[in-house]
Amino acid sequence: MLHLPKHSFQGLTVNHPLWNHQFLRRCRTENLSLESIQILAVQMYKFSKEFNRILAKILSCCHDEAAQIVILENLFDEMGQGDLSQSHPELFRRFTRAIGIDDHTLTALPTTPETQALIETYLRIPAQYGYLAALGAVCYASEGIVSSLYTQLYRGIVDSTPLPKESLIFFELHIDVDDSHAAKLAAVIEPYLNMNNDDIAFAIQLAILEAMEARYQFFNGIERQIYSPVLC
């Protein structure tokens, strides 16, 4: 088995077809309809509100105390550092309310199969590949890409629909903060890579690729709904 240099993990995400997805290209080049933004927002929320469970799933099988601290810090930030009014799900609901989706409707609208698969991929990875691979998926295929990904989504949204600044805090926070989360997670993983453990490196690679593919399929689900919408 070939040893993978630690920096190659970032290459797996940077060079992934995700960045050429039709929906992201439209965010960069076109105005999105309000209906498209609403469809995106509902499915983003369905995944985002599960992120705490994803972190908790990794924590539950992690025996490395240094890694536990990093996971807990990330989880604490997700929960608004103890202030539920600043928790990330609540910040996202500020956005959905601003684009005309009340909380009851947001809860009632279904999770698409593609979004559910994205959630289940992240929940499955710790048991299948181990906690280090799961941290790698969160580090490189989630926290590590969120700034770039959300910048593109943010551009597509704000260029199309005037919204109050307070409704966009969720996006601005993730664009500014998640790189630091990724750096801390990478620092936890790096010592194991320096041991030249090919099994760990290969498991991390598989986890990253599966997470990226699930994210690509997530946007396929968004496109499918746009062209056969369930939200009127």
C-alpha positions as CSV (number, residue, x, y, z in Angstrom):
1,M,0.0,0.0,0.0
2,L,1.4,3.4,-1.0
3,H,2.0,6.0,1.7
4,L,0.0,9.2,1.1
5,P,1.7,12.4,2.1
6,K,-0.4,14.4,4.4
7,H,-0.7,17.3,1.9
8,S,-2.3,15.0,-0.6
9,F,-5.5,15.0,1.4
10,Q,-6.2,18.6,0.6
11,G,-5.5,17.8,-3.1
12,L,-8.4,15.3,-3.0
13,T,-10.8,18.0,-2.2
14,V,-9.3,20.9,-4.3
15,N,-9.3,18.8,-7.4
16,H,-12.7,17.1,-6.8
17,P,-15.5,17.5,-9.5
18,L,-17.6,19.1,-6.8
19,W,-16.3,22.6,-7.7
20,N,-17.5,22.2,-11.3
21,H,-21.0,21.2,-10.2
22,Q,-23.7,22.9,-12.3
23,F,-25.3,24.5,-9.2
24,L,-22.0,26.0,-7.9
25,R,-21.3,27.3,-11.4
26,R,-24.7,29.0,-11.4
27,C,-23.9,30.5,-8.0
28,R,-20.7,32.0,-9.4
29,T,-22.2,33.3,-12.7
30,E,-26.0,33.7,-12.5
31,N,-28.7,35.1,-10.3
32,L,-30.5,32.4,-8.4
33,S,-34.3,32.4,-8.2
34,L,-35.8,32.8,-4.7
35,E,-37.3,29.3,-5.1
36,S,-33.8,27.9,-5.8
37,I,-32.4,29.6,-2.7
38,Q,-35.3,28.2,-0.6
39,I,-34.7,24.6,-1.9
40,L,-31.0,24.9,-1.1
41,A,-31.7,26.4,2.3
42,V,-34.0,23.6,3.4
43,Q,-31.6,20.9,2.5
44,M,-28.6,22.7,3.9
45,Y,-30.5,23.1,7.2
46,K,-31.3,19.4,7.2
47,F,-27.6,18.5,7.1
48,S,-26.3,21.4,9.2
49,K,-28.6,20.6,12.2
50,E,-27.1,17.0,12.2
51,F,-23.5,18.2,12.4
52,N,-23.6,18.1,16.2
53,R,-24.6,14.4,16.0
54,I,-21.8,13.8,13.5
55,L,-19.2,15.3,15.9
56,A,-20.7,13.4,18.8
57,K,-20.5,10.1,16.9
58,I,-16.8,10.7,16.3
59,L,-16.3,11.7,19.9
60,S,-18.0,8.5,21.1
61,C,-15.3,6.3,19.5
62,C,-12.3,8.5,20.0
63,H,-9.8,7.5,22.7
64,D,-7.2,10.3,22.0
65,E,-7.6,13.0,24.7
66,A,-6.1,15.7,22.5
67,A,-8.5,14.8,19.7
68,Q,-11.4,14.8,22.2
69,I,-10.6,18.4,23.2
70,V,-10.6,19.6,19.6
71,I,-13.9,17.8,18.9
72,L,-15.5,19.2,22.0
73,E,-14.3,22.8,21.1
74,N,-15.8,22.4,17.7
75,L,-19.1,21.0,19.2
76,F,-19.1,23.9,21.7
77,D,-18.8,26.4,18.9
78,E,-21.6,24.7,17.0
79,M,-23.8,25.1,20.1
80,G,-23.2,28.8,20.3
81,Q,-20.7,28.3,23.2
82,G,-23.6,27.6,25.5
83,D,-25.9,30.3,24.2
84,L,-28.7,28.5,22.2
85,S,-29.7,31.8,20.5
86,Q,-26.3,31.7,18.9
87,S,-26.2,28.0,18.1
88,H,-25.5,27.3,14.4
89,P,-28.9,25.7,13.8
90,E,-30.6,28.8,15.2
91,L,-28.4,31.1,13.1
92,F,-29.4,29.1,10.0
93,R,-33.1,29.5,11.0
94,R,-32.6,33.3,10.9
95,F,-31.6,32.8,7.3
96,T,-34.6,30.6,6.4
97,R,-37.0,32.9,8.1
98,A,-35.6,35.8,6.1
99,I,-36.3,34.0,2.8
100,G,-39.8,33.2,3.7
101,I,-39.7,29.8,5.4
102,D,-41.1,29.6,8.9
103,D,-39.7,27.1,11.4
104,H,-42.7,24.8,11.2
105,T,-42.5,24.5,7.4
106,L,-38.7,24.1,7.7
107,T,-39.2,21.1,10.0
108,A,-42.0,19.6,8.0
109,L,-40.4,19.7,4.6
110,P,-38.8,16.3,3.7
111,T,-35.1,15.6,3.7
112,T,-34.1,14.5,0.1
113,P,-32.5,11.1,-0.4
114,E,-29.3,12.8,-1.4
115,T,-29.2,14.9,1.8
116,Q,-30.0,11.9,3.9
117,A,-27.2,10.0,2.2
118,L,-24.8,12.8,3.1
119,I,-25.8,12.7,6.7
120,E,-25.6,8.9,6.9
121,T,-22.2,8.9,5.2
122,Y,-20.7,11.1,7.9
123,L,-22.4,9.1,10.7
124,R,-21.2,5.8,9.2
125,I,-17.5,6.7,8.7
126,P,-16.4,6.5,12.3
127,A,-17.5,2.9,12.7
128,Q,-16.4,1.9,9.2
129,Y,-13.0,3.6,9.0
130,G,-12.2,4.7,12.6
131,Y,-12.2,8.0,14.4
132,L,-9.1,9.4,12.7
133,A,-10.6,8.8,9.2
134,A,-13.8,10.5,10.4
135,L,-11.8,13.5,11.7
136,G,-10.1,13.5,8.3
137,A,-13.4,13.7,6.5
138,V,-14.6,16.5,8.8
139,C,-11.2,18.3,8.5
140,Y,-10.7,18.1,4.7
141,A,-14.1,17.4,3.2
142,S,-16.2,19.7,5.6
143,E,-14.4,22.3,7.7
144,G,-11.6,22.6,5.2
145,I,-13.9,23.3,2.2
146,V,-16.6,25.3,3.9
147,S,-15.0,28.7,3.5
148,S,-14.7,28.3,-0.2
149,L,-18.0,26.5,-0.6
150,Y,-20.0,28.9,1.4
151,T,-18.4,31.9,-0.2
152,Q,-19.7,30.6,-3.5
153,L,-23.2,29.9,-2.1
154,Y,-23.2,33.3,-0.3
155,R,-22.4,35.0,-3.5
156,G,-25.2,33.3,-5.4
157,I,-27.6,34.2,-2.6
158,V,-26.7,37.8,-1.9
159,D,-26.4,38.7,-5.6
160,S,-30.0,37.4,-6.2
161,T,-32.0,38.4,-3.1
162,P,-31.6,41.5,-0.8
163,L,-31.4,40.2,2.8
164,P,-30.8,41.8,6.2
165,K,-27.2,41.3,7.3
166,E,-28.2,39.6,10.5
167,S,-29.9,36.8,8.5
168,L,-26.5,36.0,6.8
169,I,-24.5,35.5,10.0
170,F,-24.4,31.7,9.6
171,F,-22.6,32.0,6.3
172,E,-20.3,34.8,7.4
173,L,-19.3,32.8,10.5
174,H,-18.5,29.7,8.6
175,I,-16.6,31.6,5.9
176,D,-14.4,33.2,8.6
177,V,-14.1,30.5,11.3
178,D,-14.0,27.0,9.8
179,D,-10.5,27.3,8.5
180,S,-9.3,27.4,12.1
181,H,-11.4,24.3,13.0
182,A,-9.7,22.5,10.1
183,A,-6.3,23.6,11.2
184,K,-6.8,22.2,14.7
185,L,-8.2,18.9,13.3
186,A,-5.2,18.6,10.9
187,A,-2.9,19.1,13.9
188,V,-4.5,16.1,15.6
189,I,-4.2,13.9,12.5
190,E,-0.6,14.9,11.5
191,P,1.3,13.0,14.2
192,Y,-0.3,9.7,13.0
193,L,0.7,10.5,9.4
194,N,4.2,11.2,10.5
195,M,4.4,7.6,11.8
196,N,4.0,6.5,8.1
197,N,1.0,4.4,8.9
198,D,-0.3,3.5,5.5
199,D,-3.5,1.9,6.9
200,I,-4.5,5.2,8.6
201,A,-3.6,7.3,5.6
202,F,-5.6,5.0,3.2
203,A,-8.6,5.1,5.5
204,I,-8.5,8.9,5.7
205,Q,-8.3,9.0,1.9
206,L,-11.4,6.7,1.5
207,A,-13.3,8.7,4.1
208,I,-12.5,12.1,2.4
209,L,-13.5,10.7,-1.1
210,E,-16.8,9.2,0.2
211,A,-17.7,12.5,2.0
212,M,-16.9,14.6,-1.1
213,E,-18.9,12.3,-3.4
214,A,-21.8,12.5,-1.0
215,R,-21.6,16.3,-1.0
216,Y,-21.6,16.2,-4.9
217,Q,-24.7,14.1,-4.8
218,F,-26.3,16.5,-2.3
219,F,-26.1,19.2,-5.0
220,N,-27.5,16.8,-7.5
221,G,-30.5,16.6,-5.2
222,I,-30.7,20.3,-5.1
223,E,-30.7,20.5,-8.9
224,R,-33.3,17.7,-9.1
225,Q,-35.7,19.6,-6.8
226,I,-35.2,22.9,-8.7
227,Y,-36.3,21.3,-11.9
228,S,-39.2,19.4,-10.2
229,P,-39.7,21.6,-7.1
230,V,-41.6,20.5,-4.0
231,L,-41.4,24.0,-2.5
232,C,-43.9,26.6,-4.0
